[in-house]
Amino acid sequence: MKGYLTSYVGLFDPREDAGPTLTNVEVPLIQRDYAQGREEPRAEEIRRAFLEVLLESLQGEQAVGLDFVYGRVDSGTLRPLDGQQRLTTLFLLHWYLASRTGHLDAGATWTRLSYATRPSARLFCKRLGANALPPSVSRPSVWITDQIWYLHVWQHDPTIQAMLVMLDAIAERLSHLDDFDAADAWTRLTDPETPAVWFCLLPLDDMDSDEDLYIKMNSRGKPLTEFENFKARFEQDLEGSPRHGEFAR
């Protein structure tokens, strides 16, 4: 199968070409827990920077690309090997904005993101997609954990707890934007022609190669150091300077 550009919502749209029609996204067993919501310094820095990029694209006219998402497609279900973190964050961002704008539909295909890694996380995603956040709530985690459908044992699930942290981070970040228009942001995020956030989906042709590819992808890299992260952000800040190339070298 050939790769194609899409948005999170666009993943589930019927395709006129030979591309796969998706009905679900399921994080496979070989993947780790959702990490972007972890309460540790490095994860907090990644979370802050990623949300800043996403929200800037929703406010402005410049769309942002999130590179490639690799995955196996089997009977309409995408099982991502690379892109799990981004897809989960996009799911949470869509849920938050859909709740604020009255667009949350429990039957919407984009709500069908689940985790095979933990049955509890799978059930949490399902119940989250069926329940809208009231507009008066400032901290989603407080409201969610107080609902009758929230199970007490979920407080021990690291993926669910990380999702709650991310939802609070989204709400807090948006609360500091006085001119933020949630309805306009939802329209830009779900625009079928020019979405504010896009990526390239690469479905795997060889159905037997997914675990081997995952092992190779995760055995070659090392986590970036704090200096390497700083350097990347610093170069971005200097993009408008005539000495950008000199500083990069």
Rosetta blueprint (number, residue, H / E / L):
1 M L
2 K L
3 G L
4 Y E
5 L E
6 T E
7 S L
8 Y L
9 V H
10 G H
11 L H
12 F H
13 D L
14 P L
15 R L
16 E L
17 D L
18 A L
19 G L
20 P L
21 T L
22 L L
23 T L
24 N E
25 V E
26 E E
27 V E
28 P L
29 L L
30 I L
31 Q L
32 R L
33 D L
34 Y L
35 A L
36 Q L
37 G L
38 R L
39 E L
40 E L
41 P H
42 R H
43 A H
44 E H
45 E H
46 I H
47 R H
48 R H
49 A H
50 F H
51 L H
52 E H
53 V H
54 L H
55 L H
56 E H
57 S H
58 L H
59 Q H
60 G L
61 E L
62 Q L
63 A L
64 V E
65 G E
66 L E
67 D E
68 F E
69 V E
70 Y E
71 G E
72 R E
73 V E
74 D E
75 S L
76 G L
77 T E
78 L E
79 R E
80 P E
81 L E
82 D E
83 G L
84 Q H
85 Q H
86 R H
87 L H
88 T H
89 T H
90 L H
91 F H
92 L H
93 L H
94 H H
95 W H
96 Y H
97 L H
98 A H
99 S H
100 R H
101 T H
102 G L
103 H L
104 L L
105 D L
106 A L
107 G L
108 A L
109 T H
110 W H
111 T H
112 R L
113 L E
114 S E
115 Y E
116 A L
117 T L
118 R L
119 P H
120 S H
121 A H
122 R H
123 L H
124 F H
125 C H
126 K H
127 R H
128 L H
129 G H
130 A L
131 N L
132 A L
133 L L
134 P L
135 P L
136 S L
137 V L
138 S L
139 R L
140 P H
141 S H
142 V H
143 W H
144 I H
145 T H
146 D L
147 Q L
148 I L
149 W L
150 Y L
151 L L
152 H H
153 V H
154 W H
155 Q H
156 H H
157 D L
158 P H
159 T H
160 I H
161 Q H
162 A H
163 M H
164 L H
165 V H
166 M H
167 L H
168 D H
169 A H
170 I H
171 A H
172 E H
173 R H
174 L H
175 S H
176 H L
177 L L
178 D L
179 D L
180 F L
181 D L
182 A H
183 A H
184 D H
185 A H
186 W H
187 T H
188 R H
189 L H
190 T L
191 D L
192 P L
193 E L
194 T L
195 P L
196 A L
197 V E
198 W E
199 F E
200 C E
201 L E
202 L E
203 P E
204 L L
205 D L
206 D L
207 M L
208 D L
209 S L
210 D H
211 E H
212 D H
213 L H
214 Y H
215 I H
216 K H
217 M H
218 N H
219 S H
220 R L
221 G L
222 K L
223 P L
224 L L
225 T L
226 E H
227 F H
228 E H
229 N H
230 F H
231 K H
232 A H
233 R H
234 F H
235 E H
236 Q H
237 D H
238 L L
239 E L
240 G L
241 S L
242 P L
243 R L
244 H H
245 G H
246 E H
247 F H
248 A H
249 R L
